[in-house]
Amino acid sequence: MHTPLTPIFALLLSALVLANQSLAAESAEAPVLVTVAPLSSLLFRPRHSAPATVEALNQSDIVAQTSGELRELPIRVGDKVEQGGTLARLDCRDNELLLRQRQAQFDSAQARLALAQKQMRRIRSLAGDRNVSEELLNQSEFELADARAGLALAQATREGAELAVARCTIEAPFAGIVLARLANVGEYLSPGQPLARLLDHQELEIKAMLPADLAEPAATAQAPMLELGGEQFPLLFARLVAAIDPMGRSREARYTFADAAALPGASGRLTWRTEHPHLPADLVVERDGRLGIFLAKGETARFHPLPLAIEGRPAPVASLDEASLVIQAGREALVDGAALAIAR
């Protein structure tokens, strides 16, 4: 019973669609009111930061390398010692006695070799006149070789005894700070037994854990600094570890002090400026799955993609004239090619 009304509704619906299309076309053609600013006035170099710790490259338990009674331990906790400075002395009488024995064996081996050489010269001179047998010549050559081997063995054992005597004085392998005394005067020490803990206070590095996406730019960043309790220490980039921590999605970077150094073990913040200029994050918009900014080209809006942009972060800008006019207010409603009305 409603069939006769269907054409009327169809005509009304068609008229409504045409009216909406007309209004949409008029709206699309209407200029969008925007404000603009030169790119140069918006650029800045962001400063980033990451947790950092000052680490000593060496922290060692210094051990005895020979056995003996500990006679002297002149160091105290907190003392600074130079490389090669004396840390301790052991009773060395047993080692010195062994050295004298080894020296006597060496002297005997030298005398034996000298005799063998003298005998060899005599036999060779007689062999020239065919006055000695080949067997005697061979025997003399063997005795000479045996004397040479005996001297080499005596020299090696003597050097071992000299080393044992030298090890009675324990020296600092590097310049450092005494963190602990691990033995007492009068104790009998065995090889490998620790007697002091030493921390290197000169060979220092700063360890920083950087966000993975910022690690590479940080390697070429300007003016890296370590901030500790209101103090700033200029740094030099050393290296970037070629691995990502799966837990924190970060990469370890290492720095050294450019001038004055902080105390080992101190914790603070590594700060650095990016090398390339950036735009504020709120100017970046997304169009067709790409992030970028809108530029005013005369009275027309043009979308300029920023391939390195990350949503919510300041966006690096490259290869763009700093005199370009960046659209600020009104950018949210723009599409590429939209007509503009620029507020003055």
Secondary structure, 3 states (H helix, E strand, C coil): CCHHHHHHHHHHHHHHHHHHHHHHHHHHHCCEEECEEEHHHHCECCEEEEEEEEEECCEEEEECCCCEEEEECCCCCCCEECCCCEEEEECCHHHHHHHHHHHHHHHHHHHHHHHHHHHHHHHHHHHHCCCCCHHHHHHHHHHHHHHHHHHHHHHHHHHHHHHHHHCCEEECCCCEEEEEECCCCCCEECCCCEEEEEEECCCEEEEEEEEHHHHHHHHCCEEEEEEECCEEEEEEEEEECCCCECCCCEEEEEEEECCCCCCCCCEEEEEEECCCCEECHHHCEEECCEEEEEEEECCEEEEEECCCCCCCCCEECCCCCCCCEEECCCHHHCCCCCEEEECC
